[in-house]
Amino acid sequence: MATRLEHANIHVRDVDATAQFLRCAFPDFAIRREGLHQGRRWLHIGTDDTYIALNQASTEPAERWVPYAGVPGVNHLGYEVDDADALRERMRAAGYTDSTVPNEHPWRKRVYFYDPDGNDWEFVEYLSDDPAKRNDYEID
């Protein structure tokens, strides 16, 4: 069996706003299940094979998380997509903030967007099936 990420579980300020962001990025995502746990809303959104669990946050952090600031935490989640350019157009048209760092690579396209909580998400389109080309880091 190959290892794969089955799901991610995150707390968010607004479950609906984050679900809307994810459905814009991934049109094939659907709400798998939702409910209440200890009075707080949760929602699983994804496909039959993978999903993201969204949990309603109950408190604000003492300091706002800033990706790549050097403190422990998740800088971004990266997802493979079929068409990075189409995803970028959808996200921009929906008003999401593009955070794409300059990157040019002959074997992949990468775009990044912030969700409503300021979390950064990476979307990568591979332009080759050759693992050596897909995983080349000398060019970026």
C-alpha positions in Angstrom: 0.0 0.0 0.0 1.3 3.4 -0.9 1.4 6.1 1.8 -1.0 9.0 1.2 -2.6 11.8 3.2 -6.1 10.6 4.0 -7.2 13.9 5.7 -6.0 17.0 7.4 -7.8 18.4 10.5 -7.7 22.2 11.1 -9.5 24.8 13.2 -10.8 27.8 11.3 -12.6 31.0 12.3 -15.5 30.5 9.7 -16.3 27.0 8.6 -18.4 28.1 5.7 -15.9 30.6 4.4 -13.1 28.0 4.4 -15.4 25.4 2.8 -16.1 28.0 0.1 -12.4 28.6 -0.5 -11.8 24.8 -0.8 -14.7 24.3 -3.2 -13.4 27.1 -5.4 -9.9 25.5 -5.4 -11.3 21.9 -5.8 -14.6 21.9 -7.6 -14.8 18.1 -7.1 -14.9 18.5 -3.3 -18.2 18.0 -1.6 -19.4 18.1 2.0 -19.0 14.5 3.3 -20.5 15.1 6.7 -21.0 17.9 9.2 -22.3 18.2 12.7 -21.7 19.5 16.2 -19.1 18.3 18.8 -19.2 19.8 22.2 -21.3 22.7 20.9 -18.9 23.6 18.1 -19.5 23.0 14.4 -17.4 20.7 12.3 -17.4 19.8 8.6 -15.6 17.2 6.5 -15.1 18.4 2.9 -13.4 16.4 0.1 -13.7 13.4 -2.1 -14.4 9.7 -1.3 -10.6 9.3 -0.9 -9.3 12.4 0.9 -10.8 15.2 2.9 -10.2 18.2 5.1 -11.8 18.3 8.5 -12.8 21.9 9.4 -13.5 22.7 13.1 -15.0 25.9 14.3 -12.4 27.7 16.5 -13.6 28.7 19.9 -10.8 31.2 20.8 -8.5 33.6 19.1 -4.7 32.9 19.4 -2.6 35.3 21.4 -0.7 36.1 18.2 -1.9 35.7 14.6 -0.1 32.9 12.8 2.2 34.1 10.0 3.4 31.4 7.6 7.2 31.2 7.1 8.0 33.3 10.1 10.2 30.7 11.6 7.9 29.6 14.4 6.6 26.0 14.7 3.5 25.4 12.6 2.3 24.5 9.1 3.6 26.9 6.4 1.3 25.5 3.7 -0.5 22.4 2.5 0.4 21.4 -1.1 -2.1 19.8 -3.4 -1.6 18.4 -6.9 -4.0 19.8 -9.5 -4.6 19.2 -13.2 -4.6 22.8 -14.3 -2.8 25.4 -12.1 -3.6 28.3 -14.5 -7.4 27.5 -14.4 -7.2 27.2 -10.6 -5.5 30.6 -10.4 -8.2 32.2 -12.6 -11.0 30.7 -10.4 -9.4 31.8 -7.2 -8.7 35.3 -8.4 -12.2 35.7 -9.8 -13.6 34.7 -6.5 -11.5 37.4 -4.7 -8.9 35.2 -3.0 -5.4 36.6 -2.4 -2.7 35.2 -4.6 0.5 34.6 -2.6 2.5 32.9 -5.3 6.2 33.2 -4.9 8.2 33.7 -8.0 8.9 30.2 -9.4 9.6 28.9 -12.9 10.3 25.3 -13.5 10.1 23.3 -16.8 8.4 20.4 -15.1 5.8 22.0 -12.7 3.7 25.0 -12.2 3.0 26.2 -8.6 0.5 28.7 -7.4 -0.3 29.7 -3.8 -3.4 31.4 -2.2 -4.3 32.5 1.3 -7.6 31.2 2.7 -9.8 33.4 4.8 -7.7 32.7 8.0 -4.5 33.7 6.3 -3.3 30.1 5.8 -1.2 29.6 2.7 -2.2 26.7 0.3 0.0 25.5 -2.6 -1.4 24.0 -5.8 1.1 22.2 -8.1 0.6 21.0 -11.6 3.2 18.5 -12.8 4.2 18.7 -16.5 6.0 15.4 -16.5 5.4 11.9 -15.3 9.1 11.3 -14.8 9.8 11.4 -11.0 13.3 12.7 -11.6 11.9 15.8 -13.4 8.9 16.3 -11.1 11.3 16.2 -8.0 14.0 18.4 -9.5 14.9 21.2 -7.0 18.0 22.5 -8.7 16.0 24.9 -10.9 13.6 26.7 -8.5 
